[in-house]
Amino acid sequence: MVASEVFVKAGDVKVEDLGGGIKRQVLGYGDDLMLVRVQFQKGAVGVLHRHDHRQVTYVEAGSFEVEIDGEKSVLKAGDCFFVPKNLLHGCVALEEGVLIDVFTPHREEFLNGK
C-alpha cells in the first residue's frame, strides 16, 4: 500500500516549484485518496489537461477563473469545483492564491516528482 504518514506537518513536506508561478505540496495520501496544496502567483496558468482521476478542489485563498469541459466560472476563497475523470480542465490565477486538490485515486506521478 502507498501511503503518507498518519500525521503530516506541512513544514516537513517538500514544496515543488513547477515553474510558471506554481508550487505544489503533496500532503496526505493513500492508494485511493490524495490531498495536494497548490500555490499560484497572480497570472499563473494551470494549463488545460485531463486525467483518469476524480478531483474536487477547494479555493483556500485568492480567486481563479476555472474552466471545466468548456465552461468557465470565477471562483474565490471558500468556493470549490468538482472534475469527473477525463474532463478537460484548467485555471488561471486572477490574483495570488492557493488551491487544495483532492484526488481519487492518488496521483502516482505526483509521488514521482512529475
HELIX and SHEET records of a PDB file:
HELIX    1   1 ALA A   10  ASP A   12  5                                   3    
HELIX    2   2 GLU A  108  LEU A  111  1                                   4    
SHEET    1   A 6 GLU A  16  GLY A  19  0                                        
SHEET    2   A 6 ILE A  22  GLY A  30 -1                                        
SHEET    3   A 6 LEU A  33  PHE A  40 -1                                        
SHEET    4   A 6 GLY A  97  THR A 104 -1                                        
SHEET    5   A 6 ARG A  54  ALA A  61 -1                                        
SHEET    6   A 6 CYS A  80  VAL A  83 -1                                        
SHEET    1   B 4 VAL A  45  HIS A  49  0                                        
SHEET    2   B 4 HIS A  89  ALA A  93 -1                                        
SHEET    3   B 4 SER A  63  ILE A  68 -1                                        
SHEET    4   B 4 GLU A  71  LYS A  76 -1                                        
END                                                                             
